[in-house]
Structure formats: structure tokens, C-alpha cells
Amino acid sequence: MREELTDSEISNFLQRYGKVRPLSLPKQKFSSSILPYEVENENQKFAVFVYNWKKSIGTDVLIRLEDKVSDLGKKYDGIIVIGKKFSINARDIVADINKRGKNPLILIKRSEISMILESAR
């Protein structure tokens, strides 16, 4: 099973949950290795960030991401982060953030998306 997904595959996956639009962000806010999207349906709106990194996504990235999304001034019901892998501490901080009930963070590994897409074929 491959873990590398194309932008098109990720967009197709996200379309299962609502209308997908590129999230327009100031250049200084995020690097080119991050593909930002917005997914919205009649009930909710999520900011989605896809990291094209081979390394783990850590707590510092998630904390900065949460702060930057709140700075955008848009109302999101949550943040979805897609990456190859996440550190154990990152998973712990997500649990803490989600307990607070403020804009939940959802972590999705690329391999999980691959499995979902494979089973849908």
C-alpha cells in the first residue's frame, strides 16, 4: 500500500465530506510544503492542512497551526491535519485541545486515506 497521495486524491477524499476549496492564505503564514483546503457542508466548515513532509508532525506545528487559523478571522468548526506521521506528544496535545472543546483538531495519516480510497474502489 502506498502512502504518497496526489493532490487530486486528497481532494477527492475530502469531497466525500463537503465542498472543497483551496484555502487562500498569506504567503508568510504557511510554507509551500503545506496544501491548505477548506471543506464545508451545510452543517460545518473545516480548515484542512496537508503536510508533504517525511518527518513526524510535532506539537509545535499543531500549536502554531491552531494559533494561525484563529488569526485568519474565519469561523471554522475544526481543523484537520493530514500527514505521514504524528509524534506521540502531538497526539497527546490534540487530546488536550479537544477536551477544551475549542475548534477540535483531527489528525489523519496519509496511509489511512490510502486504505479508505483502496476499499472504495
C-alpha positions in Angstrom: 0.0 0.0 0.0 1.4 3.4 -1.0 1.4 6.3 1.4 2.1 9.1 -1.2 -1.1 10.7 -2.4 -1.6 13.2 -5.1 -3.3 16.5 -4.6 -6.2 15.1 -6.7 -6.6 12.0 -4.5 -6.6 14.1 -1.3 -9.2 16.5 -2.9 -11.3 13.5 -4.0 -11.2 12.1 -0.4 -12.2 15.5 1.1 -15.1 15.9 -1.4 -16.8 13.0 0.4 -17.4 15.3 3.3 -18.4 18.5 1.6 -17.4 21.2 -0.9 -13.7 21.6 -1.2 -12.0 24.9 -1.9 -8.3 25.9 -1.7 -7.8 28.0 1.4 -6.3 31.3 0.4 -3.7 32.3 2.9 -1.0 35.0 3.1 2.3 33.6 1.9 4.1 34.2 5.1 1.6 32.2 7.1 2.3 28.7 5.6 5.1 27.2 3.5 4.7 25.6 0.1 5.0 22.2 1.6 1.6 22.6 3.1 -1.6 22.3 1.0 -4.4 24.2 2.7 -8.1 23.5 1.9 -11.4 24.4 3.3 -14.2 21.7 3.4 -17.7 22.9 4.0 -21.1 21.2 4.0 -24.5 22.5 5.3 -23.6 21.8 8.9 -19.9 22.5 9.3 -16.7 24.1 8.0 -13.2 22.7 8.5 -9.7 24.1 7.6 -7.6 21.2 6.3 -3.8 21.2 6.1 -1.9 18.5 4.2 1.7 18.3 5.1 4.0 16.8 2.4 6.8 16.0 4.9 8.5 12.8 5.5 9.2 13.6 9.2 6.7 13.5 12.1 4.4 16.4 12.7 5.0 17.6 16.3 3.3 19.6 18.9 5.0 22.9 17.9 3.4 22.6 14.4 0.0 21.9 15.8 0.1 24.8 18.3 1.3 27.3 15.7 -1.4 25.9 13.3 -4.2 26.4 15.8 -3.0 30.0 16.5 -2.7 30.9 12.8 -6.1 29.5 12.0 -7.7 31.6 14.7 -5.8 34.7 13.4 -7.5 34.2 10.0 -10.7 35.6 11.4 -12.9 32.9 9.8 -15.1 30.7 11.7 -14.1 27.0 11.5 -15.7 24.2 13.3 -12.4 22.4 13.5 -9.0 21.8 11.9 -8.0 18.6 10.0 -4.3 17.8 9.7 -3.1 15.2 7.2 0.4 14.0 7.3 2.6 10.9 7.0 3.1 10.5 10.8 2.5 12.3 14.1 4.6 12.3 17.2 3.2 10.8 20.4 3.3 14.2 22.0 1.3 15.7 19.1 -1.4 13.1 19.7 -1.4 13.9 23.4 -1.8 17.7 22.8 -4.6 17.1 20.3 -6.4 15.1 23.0 -6.0 18.1 25.4 -7.1 20.6 22.8 -10.2 18.5 22.0 -11.1 18.3 25.7 -11.2 22.1 25.9 -14.0 21.9 23.3 -12.4 24.7 21.2 -12.1 24.1 17.5 -11.3 20.4 17.6 -8.2 19.1 15.8 -8.4 15.9 13.8 -5.2 14.0 12.8 -5.3 11.8 9.7 -2.4 9.8 8.5 -1.9 9.5 4.7 -1.9 5.7 5.0 -5.4 5.9 6.5 -6.6 7.9 3.5 -5.0 5.4 1.1 -6.8 2.5 2.9 -10.1 4.3 2.6 -9.6 5.1 -1.1 -8.5 1.5 -1.8 -11.5 0.0 -0.1 -13.8 2.3 -2.1 -12.6 1.0 -5.5 
